[in-house]
Amino acid sequence: MSENGNKGSNALLAVSSPPHIRVINSIPSIMWTVVIALLPAMAFSVYSFGLRAALVLVTGAVSAVIAEAIMQFLLKKPVTVKDGSAVITGILVAMNVPPQAPLWMVSIGSFFAVIIVKQLFGGLGFNIFNPALAARAFMLASWPVQMTTGWHTFQGVSVLAGNVQNTMGLPEKAFDALTQATPLAAFKEGAKLLGEYNITIQQLSDFLFSPQMLKTHFMGNMGGCIGETSAMLLLLGGIFMLYRKVITWHVPVSFIGTVGILTLAYYNLIGYPSPHMVALSNILSGGLFLGAFFMATDMVTSPVTGKGMLLFGIGCGIITFVIRIWGGYPEGVSYSILLMNALVPLIDRFLKPKLFGT
């Protein structure tokens, strides 16, 4: 080319090692997409539990942002609270507590999640465990009463809406005991009621796994932590994230599928009435959808390969099933994800793809 041609033609190209991949998603776009995906479930929690739920959610988010800003300032790092990662952590902490949880406890939980679990490990991208779930475990160990009580009462003594009535003719005290608890706790406590109130397994099964109850579980008009009640809205949020390619299907499908398959096989093996309804109830109840879509898929604390994600989800499902069936605590989602977080380096090491040409 002549000297009068394009001056840039003689410039050297910057060469870097592969892979040469460009993506539209950035950290802020991913984080705020997750916030948008959680909005329906958050709005429903405020509708169900009242302004108290809104206070808990705001407290969790604001506390997390303050904690991150303080730590980054003290560590002389750029303050990156605008990227939304702290907001997500605070929201998830709040969604993992009962609606009547003390605000000071929620604030301490957010500070623990951001300072201890995230920033002291190096900040975003370096934490080993999911910060919100680690905070939940910390709060459950520190304040077990506040974390296992304070469920919202919809009508009288019942956490359920008025469309679920004592149509099975259960003794009134038994009906109150079953409906005061969360669905998983009610199922776990149901065995005690069999002898105490002379209830048959069939009566218990017909009540706990009736179409009305399953509809209640799916819609979310029941007791539970702020963010785990409505399986329908959490599922919609998960589908939205799949559509935006923020997450992949591997972890949610393998996690939820494993819990469903193991529950179905176990209750079929012991001869429990309607094992398929028990399995469906276990899928819709507790924090399974919240954990499977919004916490187990955390790209920092989950495997990077498809096979690794499948193994991770299956492991979470197995541990959740074991804790729900034989553990002293009715729910096992949080602990299953935390335990599998610890195994992620090994999963990535042994399931990493082979280098081309080797």
Summary of the structure (lengths in Angstrom):
residues: 358
radius of gyration: 23.1
end to end distance: 42.1
largest distance: 98.6
contacts: 1186
relative contact order: 0.10
helix: 65%
strand: 1%
